[in-house]
Amino acid sequence: MKAAYRRDRWASLLPERRRMMQAWADYLDGLKAGDSVVPIKRKA
């Protein structure tokens, strides 16, 4: 029973993981093409 639940849980996260991994791949492709990196400014 637990294994089936976990499988369903992970399956429901796949679309979000795909979007995240695609965003990361797009970021790396941009760096490779010469895009500049924009630093994240944090509040003090």
C-alpha positions as CSV (number, residue, x, y, z in Angstrom):
1,M,0.0,0.0,0.0
2,K,2.8,2.5,0.9
3,A,4.7,1.9,-2.3
4,A,1.6,2.6,-4.4
5,Y,1.1,5.9,-2.5
6,R,4.6,7.0,-3.0
7,R,4.5,6.2,-6.7
8,D,1.4,8.4,-7.0
9,R,3.0,11.1,-5.0
10,W,6.2,11.2,-7.1
11,A,4.1,11.0,-10.3
12,S,2.2,14.1,-9.3
13,L,5.4,16.0,-9.0
14,L,6.8,15.2,-12.4
15,P,5.3,18.2,-14.3
16,E,6.8,20.6,-11.7
17,R,10.2,18.8,-11.9
18,R,10.1,19.0,-15.7
19,R,9.5,22.7,-15.6
20,M,12.3,23.2,-13.1
21,M,14.8,21.1,-15.1
22,Q,13.9,22.9,-18.3
23,A,14.4,26.3,-16.6
24,W,17.8,25.1,-15.4
25,A,18.7,23.8,-18.9
26,D,17.7,27.1,-20.4
27,Y,19.8,29.0,-17.9
28,L,22.9,26.9,-18.7
29,D,22.3,27.3,-22.4
30,G,22.1,31.0,-21.9
31,L,25.4,31.0,-20.0
32,K,27.0,28.9,-22.7
33,A,25.8,31.4,-25.4
34,G,27.4,34.3,-23.4
35,D,24.5,35.7,-21.4
36,S,25.5,37.5,-18.3
37,V,24.6,36.4,-14.8
38,V,22.3,38.7,-12.8
39,P,23.2,38.5,-9.1
40,I,20.4,38.1,-6.6
41,K,20.3,41.0,-4.2
42,R,19.5,40.0,-0.6
43,K,18.0,42.3,2.1
44,A,20.4,43.0,4.9
